[in-house]
Amino acid sequence: MPNETGETEVPRTIGPTVRRRELGAQLRALRTGRGWTVEQVAARLLISSSKMSRLETGQRGASARDIRDFTEQKFRSVMEEPTYTDGDGDRSKVRRILLTSGKIYYELAARKAKGSRDDIAIVRIEQLAPLPRRRLSATLDGYPNAEQYFWVQEEPANQGAWPTFGLTLPEVLPEKLTGIKRISRRAMSAPSSGSSKVHAVEQQEIIDEAFAS
């Protein structure tokens, strides 16, 4: 926030007493006041740019999960959204299932909540190998009216889990995943474009495609 000299101060302390939304506002003000990129601010604050983007948008990251997830729960190789496991989500309304893994889940979940898309469910596969076939099959069986299945990843098409899952998923669950499609960046020789602006555009295209009508 601006100080007495009119300069935007860098927030020095990020502790549990600072509310998430207030911190997000401070980060946005800092970037606007100095014209810094997300990466520049993240480097100054010694936090990762991916976590910073979640702070700015108010998304709850893994670090914000209920402490009981760590003290009372076991590792879950396949995870559904809380609205279906702990809330009142109606699985019978789901027509499309987005299979994914990693932090892109939070962007997908935010987009789903913003659009109130109860016709779409997001299922996380947290154990990539060996593939938890039985648990995944039982999870997908809980959505009796699902017709479309997609694998969504941030990585290019020839990287990440897809080169393996594109072959394995139709083999282990042919009755459901024979026609599964991929949503990701195009195949590339490098893991990223090397441009933050291009990366942001590509990321938005992935999310838009996942929720396209």
Summary of the structure (lengths in Angstrom):
residues: 213
radius of gyration: 19.3
end to end distance: 41.0
largest distance: 66.2
contacts: 547
relative contact order: 0.10
helix: 46%
strand: 14%
